[in-house]
């Protein structure tokens, strides 16, 4: 059990680092550059909040993102034509519309189109047997090509891992759905053992104005949320660990310091004077006592219901 | 005695002869547990990653020491493979000067998207006839297993696309088969790296990406691929000789009347339903079934377009006849997944006696935190258990042992506390000696937010963001596949997750501990017995006999380490 306790404590400490290095959780992270997802073992955590377009020096994405920018005048014309002719069925954002037209951004016809050779015949002749029936449109060739160019332009703005365009700039949603009074009752019953609205949480909602960041912050015990929306987690490596370790070898005086790292074979700590000391571990020797101030918090979260979480967030949001 | 005297010189000469001939790999060699080679992704076709070698065992493991280290594997970059500038270090060989080995250049790109730098060796490394074949995205090497020196490098100029980890090569006779992320299957001469043929196995413009280590059974080269943009999954078989496609098995319904269509709201939804098989599977020679796992349904987090149905054959174990490409059975391990939890992990063939009856089984530990055993001939359910300690997303099990999704434990606008992946593609192992299935286990919680409540649903992995709120421990976990009962768990104190696993007849279990160590555990109880701190273990360890000594091989990013009893 001791072992379990130690590991969980350290796991929490390293969580921030994990967060910082994680690059998406489908399959495993892109291995595009040395900085990206080169870690061992399974990847975990959250998809990165970064933009979908591959930046300079990184690996280009798919043909839709590699495409040379089209003529802005043609694209503008295509956008207008699309709005008039196509938007009602396929949606203003191309993701499908009320009248049953399919999502064009994941359409094989469009993904495999270069310069309208797939798209133009469908506009001109209509289409049956797909999701529904599309009528034929009698448009000049150049109009159809302009529509195709516009569609390609929108696809080029798609995010990574299949995310639709604009998915990183979505309007913020109100997450404050909880009952602040119920949240206050929960707070007084559970949280007030260590925290107080007049004490260490005074003005927390002013310091962390974004409700989601506030929720991430308090539920994670400070590991998440400081970076604001989508931040996912502060980089813990610059800060000294909050975890305190006391190492007691047989016949020696206990040595206490902040945890630097631990595995089954060594434990390394930084003592008060800034020096780093490393001890070999062999089973229960030396005795290693770990005090992670976040551990009680982490245990609490295991019992936390989503409703209580929303209520407490609503309450904390009143602590301006 | 006389016979022995006669045989002895022959025994001594034989290995040299065989080496000179370069036997390569045939299917028979992959049906036995590996000894003097590692001829396929999992060591053999059972998926067990179990070696019958026992020169290294619990009594002498403390003496395991370095045979050699090979540093500085460098991904090719630019048109020449050696960076934008034609000369200078950093490309191709990158050993502080001009590489001393042949560099074979291929691929349809210009090299502009190959950013070079240190290799990321994360897949299996085949070892055949004294040669190792490590890979990194867009790169394959041949390496002398006796000293770690590079014999040749093959460099693929990519067209781009999502570059995940590369899982390794497959081998047949003296040829290597490998996928590249822009969806080519390439056949190479294992002796020179010279390209024999290449074939496009999925469409780059439909945003597929390919990284699976091909599995070769007789002349069938089995390949899977990946996709995040709501495209249909499929498994294919190519003729090892000619590169012609033999069959394709879609893992979602593609036509009216296809089985499983009733679990989707429409054919269009099914055809955008995902279920990518991107991790190698296993092979049962008696039934001729290749058994593999499929990925998550798409869109991953926003099910509006995929209705209330189970979405077959996403997140399933699937058995396909390797000669015909016809599906024999399936078992869905995560019906209507809402968390992007592929069930694509390599399963393992297990033979066990249950209720006095010998059974042929297949087991898998899924990303959703549940472990499953089914009959590998029929797909009949045998056992389910929950191994992820914080897997709070299911309401219970149905009558076939499948977890039932709790619709409240999915991304919501105000946030829901949900677990992360309990495991992933780094492979598990199984020892017939201990009867235990070993799996890397990770327990984390996040708050999952729905950020795109559009009633049409999002696309791909869109529509959700998650904030990590705590790590609840990383473990090496041993499960009894007959019952799903957890035999033991060893918690890794360093806070990182374990790599894939290797187990041996020496009673050992090898894995990276997520804290920089290669560790040998007692396979019976998880006690750590030996370690070497390499910095960053990046693949599942492997073992083989070479020159009369058992070696343990592991990758650490751009480095290879070989250990033996010196």
Contacts between the chains, C-beta under 8 A, distances in Angstrom:
chain1	res1	chain2	res2	distance
A	3	B	491	5.6
A	3	B	493	6.7
A	4	B	473	6.9
A	4	B	491	5.1
A	6	B	493	5.0
A	7	B	473	5.6
A	7	B	474	7.3
A	7	B	491	4.1
A	7	B	492	6.2
A	7	B	493	3.9
A	7	B	494	7.7
A	7	B	495	7.3
A	8	B	471	7.5
A	8	B	472	6.4
A	8	B	473	5.0
A	8	B	491	7.5
A	10	B	493	5.6
A	10	B	494	6.4
A	10	B	495	4.5
A	11	B	471	3.7
A	11	B	472	7.1
A	11	B	473	5.6
A	11	B	474	6.4
A	11	B	495	4.1
A	12	B	470	6.0
A	12	B	471	5.6
A	12	B	495	7.6
A	13	B	495	6.4
A	14	B	471	6.9
A	14	B	494	7.3
A	14	B	495	3.2
A	14	B	496	6.7
A	15	B	444	7.5
A	15	B	468	6.0
A	15	B	470	6.3
A	15	B	471	4.5
A	15	B	495	7.4
A	18	B	468	7.2
A	18	B	471	7.1
A	18	B	495	7.7
A	18	B	496	7.7
A	19	B	468	5.0
A	24	B	461	7.2
A	25	B	340	6.1
A	25	B	420	7.3
A	25	B	421	6.6
A	26	B	228	5.7
A	26	B	296	7.5
A	26	B	300	6.9
A	26	B	340	5.4
A	26	B	342	7.6
A	26	B	461	5.5
A	27	B	164	4.9
A	27	B	211	7.9
A	27	B	226	5.7
A	27	B	278	6.0
A	27	B	295	7.7
A	27	B	342	7.0
A	27	B	425	7.1
A	28	B	164	5.0
A	28	B	165	5.0
A	28	B	424	6.8
A	28	B	425	6.5
A	29	B	164	7.1
A	29	B	165	7.9
A	30	B	162	5.8
A	30	B	163	4.9
A	30	B	164	6.4
A	31	B	120	4.7
A	31	B	122	7.7
A	31	B	136	7.5
A	31	B	137	5.0
A	31	B	163	5.1
A	31	B	164	6.6
A	31	B	165	5.8
A	31	B	166	7.5
A	32	B	115	6.4
A	32	B	163	5.3
A	33	B	115	5.4
A	33	B	117	6.5
A	34	B	117	4.3
A	34	B	118	5.5
A	37	B	165	7.9
A	38	B	118	7.7
A	38	B	120	5.2
A	38	B	536	7.7
A	38	B	538	7.4
A	38	B	557	6.0
A	39	B	496	7.8
A	39	B	536	6.9
A	39	B	538	7.6
A	40	B	122	7.7
A	40	B	496	7.4
A	40	B	499	5.1
A	40	B	512	5.2
A	40	B	514	6.6
A	40	B	536	5.6
A	40	B	537	5.0
A	40	B	538	4.4
A	40	B	539	7.7
A	40	B	556	8.0
A	41	B	426	5.7
A	41	B	440	6.5
A	41	B	496	6.5
A	41	B	497	4.2
A	41	B	498	5.9
A	41	B	499	4.8
A	41	B	512	6.5
A	41	B	514	5.3
A	41	B	537	8.0
A	42	B	421	6.4
A	42	B	423	6.2
A	42	B	424	3.4
A	42	B	425	7.3
A	42	B	426	5.5
A	42	B	440	6.1
A	42	B	442	5.9
A	42	B	497	5.1
A	43	B	421	7.9
A	43	B	424	6.5
A	44	B	420	4.4
A	44	B	421	5.7
A	44	B	424	7.8
A	44	B	442	5.8
A	44	B	444	5.5
A	44	B	497	7.1
A	45	B	420	6.6
A	45	B	444	7.2
A	45	B	446	7.3
A	45	B	466	7.6
A	45	B	468	5.3
A	46	B	446	6.2
A	46	B	465	6.5
A	46	B	466	4.0
A	46	B	467	6.4
A	46	B	468	6.1
A	47	B	461	6.1
A	47	B	464	7.6
A	47	B	465	6.8
A	47	B	466	7.3
A	49	B	465	6.8
A	57	B	115	6.6
A	58	B	115	7.1
A	59	B	113	4.9
A	59	B	114	7.9
A	59	B	115	6.2
A	59	B	158	7.3
A	59	B	160	6.0
A	59	B	161	7.9
A	59	B	163	5.7
A	60	B	112	7.7
A	60	B	113	4.9
A	60	B	160	4.0
A	61	B	160	5.8
A	61	B	161	6.7
A	61	B	162	7.2
A	62	B	160	6.5
A	62	B	161	5.7
A	62	B	162	7.9
A	62	B	204	6.7
A	62	B	205	6.9
A	62	B	207	4.6
A	63	B	159	7.8
A	63	B	160	7.8
A	63	B	204	6.4
A	63	B	205	4.7
A	64	B	205	7.4
A	64	B	207	7.6
A	65	B	160	8.0
A	66	B	160	6.1
A	91	B	456	7.4
A	95	B	454	7.4
A	95	B	456	5.9
A	95	B	459	7.0
A	96	B	456	5.3
A	102	B	268	6.2
A	103	B	456	7.4
A	103	B	459	7.0
A	105	B	459	6.3
A	106	B	229	5.6
A	106	B	230	4.5
A	106	B	231	7.4
A	106	B	272	5.9
A	106	B	459	5.8
A	106	B	460	7.9
A	108	B	206	6.0
A	108	B	231	7.7
A	111	B	203	7.7
A	111	B	205	5.2
A	111	B	206	5.0
A	111	B	207	7.0
A	111	B	229	7.8
A	112	B	203	6.7
A	112	B	205	5.1
A	112	B	206	6.7
A	130	B	268	7.2
A	131	B	266	7.2
A	131	B	268	4.8
A	159	B	460	7.9
A	159	B	462	6.6
A	160	B	162	7.3
A	160	B	228	7.8
A	161	B	162	7.1
A	161	B	228	4.1
A	161	B	460	5.3
A	161	B	461	4.2
A	161	B	462	7.9
A	162	B	207	7.1
A	162	B	227	7.9
A	162	B	228	4.1
A	162	B	229	3.9
A	162	B	230	6.1
A	162	B	298	7.1
A	162	B	299	7.5
A	162	B	459	5.2
A	162	B	460	1.6
A	162	B	461	5.7
A	162	B	462	6.6
A	163	B	458	7.2
A	163	B	459	6.6
A	163	B	460	5.5
A	163	B	461	6.1
A	163	B	462	3.6
A	163	B	463	8.0
A	164	B	452	7.8
A	164	B	458	6.2
A	164	B	459	4.8
A	164	B	460	7.7
A	164	B	462	5.3
A	167	B	451	7.7
A	167	B	452	6.6
A	167	B	458	7.1
A	167	B	462	4.7
A	167	B	463	7.4
A	170	B	451	5.4
A	170	B	452	5.8
A	173	B	413	5.0
A	173	B	450	7.8
A	173	B	451	6.8
A	173	B	453	7.0
A	174	B	413	7.6
A	175	B	413	6.1
A	175	B	414	4.4
A	175	B	415	6.2
A	175	B	449	7.1
A	176	B	414	7.5
A	177	B	413	7.4
A	177	B	414	4.6
A	178	B	414	7.1
A	212	B	415	7.3
A	212	B	449	6.6
A	212	B	467	7.8
A	215	B	415	6.2
A	215	B	447	6.7
A	216	B	447	6.3
A	216	B	467	4.2
A	216	B	469	7.0
A	219	B	417	7.6
A	219	B	447	6.3
A	219	B	469	5.0
A	220	B	467	7.1
A	220	B	468	7.0
A	220	B	469	4.0
A	220	B	470	6.2
A	221	B	470	7.6
A	223	B	468	7.1
A	223	B	469	6.9
A	223	B	470	7.0
A	224	B	447	8.0
A	224	B	467	4.6
A	224	B	468	5.7
A	224	B	469	5.8
A	225	B	467	6.8
A	230	B	465	6.0
A	231	B	467	7.8
A	232	B	466	8.0
A	232	B	467	5.7
A	232	B	468	6.3
A	233	B	467	7.4
A	233	B	468	5.7
A	261	B	494	6.7
A	261	B	515	6.9
A	262	B	493	5.0
A	262	B	494	6.1
A	262	B	515	7.7
A	263	B	492	7.3
A	263	B	493	5.9
A	263	B	494	4.3
A	263	B	513	6.0
A	263	B	515	4.1
A	263	B	516	7.4
A	263	B	517	5.8
A	263	B	531	7.7
A	264	B	492	7.4
A	264	B	493	6.4
A	264	B	513	6.9
A	264	B	517	7.5
A	264	B	519	6.9
A	264	B	528	4.4
A	264	B	531	7.0
A	265	B	517	6.6
A	265	B	528	7.3
A	265	B	531	5.1
A	265	B	533	7.5
A	294	B	470	8.0
A	298	B	470	4.9
A	298	B	472	7.2
A	301	B	417	7.1
A	301	B	445	6.5
A	301	B	469	6.3
A	301	B	470	5.9
A	302	B	390	7.1
A	302	B	445	8.0
A	302	B	472	7.6
A	304	B	417	6.5
A	306	B	408	7.1
A	306	B	412	7.4
A	306	B	414	7.7
A	306	B	415	7.1
A	306	B	416	5.0
A	306	B	417	6.1
A	309	B	415	6.9
A	309	B	417	6.7
A	309	B	447	7.7
A	310	B	414	4.9
A	310	B	415	7.4
A	313	B	414	7.8
